[in-house]
Amino acid sequence: MKKVFFVLFLSASLMVNSQVSDNDVIKNIYQNALTSYVAYNHLNELCTKAPGRLVGSKESELALELLMNQLSAIQTDTCYLQNYFTDSWRCVSQAEAIVIQNGKKEKLNVVNLGLSVSTPAKGICADVVEVHSMKQLDSLGIAKIQGKIVFFNRPMDNAKLTTFQAYGGAIDQRAIGAAKAAQYGAVGVIVRSIATENDDFPHTGVSHYQKGVKEIPNLSISTNDANKLSRNILENSHTKIRIKSDTETLKSVRTANIIAEIKGSVHPENVILIGAHTDAWFNTPGAHDDGAGCMQMMDVLRIFNDLHIKPLNTIRLVLFMDEEMYQSGANEYATFAKKENKKHIACIESDGGAGLPLGFSIDAADSTVSSVRKLSEVLKEFGVFVVDKGYGGVDIEPLKEYGFPLIGLETNSQRYFEYHHSANDTFDKVSRREMQLGTASIASFVYLIDKYGL
């Protein structure tokens, strides 16, 4: 009887110790992250030395060099460049827009939208037509649009509680506005910046053309100047704008993803992927998008090494190139993963800014979502409350077809679109503590997934 009691007591003690051990490890992870300045200082270096690191640019090459140097201080088992070739696009010179009304000229704050074509060398001057929706554009048709510059002026809906919902409700005019306007004979497009606040920073982003339809210049205008232009048109329906854009597309540019690993001690053949993207638009230091994400994921590896956490499975860091335009880095890695044929237990991405972490969104089967919820219960003590079915991330999206669970870090994004894709996305806008809380939540989550699986 005493023997049976001793066995039961020992089993209960081991269970308690196991739980205490997990809590202790996670507390140590948070303490390490919150007291470290390594990632924060590295982010400052990246934003200062390699802003505008769009794929194919010299800045992107410098970013790869900087990140590899920063990773060299972390003792990983492997660290290498996954080289590949892709198309690239760049601005040869800064875009210009001048509103002409009653003989007066006023310069507007504009930037090129991604993949926009050039204007003729002298620019394009035409009457401007303001629209607020694709439906309104369709109703105006060729009669009112042909030969004009279309001004898409639909703001983000700030009544939405979730800023990404508001973003989704406004992004069509940026993404396909030029293609739609060109169908009706427009000669150019200006799009209101997709931003939550009124300011003087034009926000860029990718735009797409339609095969068989003439490609026309496509610019973004700051929200303050969009409001000003709208007032000008209200006062004079024959307001003219002169726009100028000089861009080019480059074929077969050499670039790379960065891959670094801590090999699994028991199942090195299994992978837990943690990722972010290195590129940033030509007009921004890219602090929140996505320099901070890169630093968080690199710091996960540093923390594991600092705390001597030996993962059972391989922890693989992937810093993807070219999330912003073609997603070529994501597709390159997906092709590699298919050939490699290693099980990815989970793929985790940080690409929502360095705001206060709220939790995780999971793109996977309901059973996996339930497993993640149970696993993350221990993280509630540390402020990780939100675990919902949702979107994983752009760079890990191609891995979905292989059945891998996709997980995205959810952050407080209320200020994110003040910075997104603009010159306002600077290092000083990042809170070190909030960024490191995000790092700690990811590292803790990786620790739990590695130990218990999904």
Summary of the structure (lengths in Angstrom):
residues: 454
radius of gyration: 24.5
end to end distance: 38.1
largest distance: 101.8
contacts: 1632
relative contact order: 0.17
helix: 42%
strand: 26%
